[in-house]
């Protein structure tokens, strides 16, 4: 697989991810929701100061740790993708690795720069030991709501495909509401998850053997005759 194909995949994912994030960030109020298709697909604007699908820990220090980890992961990903291409790994494996890299890069952009370029965003409140929301629409501004590495990731994709109630006889959750799929995520999260799941499902096919140049394949075939 050629470098231009990998770069094209990464640029497409990052551009689509950032375009949708910018649209939602500047046109939706925090925690507002808009139905796209019936009752199973919504754009639900939330800000995530932590990891994928809303997981978070450690307040401000945890935020810096996560963003720094993402930064190192992206730098490592550049060299790792180069290695996969040079050593001619399976195209499917390279595509999956490209999706994971693109997703990490997309969320890294939010974490590093959104606090600098938008005037509104969730800010950690030490008094409540949690992040507090804001009112109104955010817009691009020379004075951001936070500093470098302290931006929040924008999430919006919400698919509550199934909603209902647990029967009263279910231990622990009897009578409570349930919802599938509950997490709110973004295109970058979907790219990471899709890449990881595909590698797990197709790992035997992807890692069985590296792609060989045509000349080497021909030589091996001749040797086997």
Buried (B, 14 or more C-beta within 10 A) or exposed (E): BEEEBBEEBBEEBBEBBBEBBBEBBEEBEBEEEEEEEEEBEBBBBBBBBBBBBBEBEEBBEBBBEBBEEBBEBBEEBEEBBEEBBEEBBBBBBBBBBBBBBBBBBBBBBBBBBBBBBBBBBBBBEEEEEEBEEBEEBBEEEEEBBBEEBBBBBBBBBBBBEEEEEBEEEEEEEEEEEEEEEEBBBBBBBBBBBBBBEBBEEBEEEBEEEEBEEEEEEEEEEEEEE
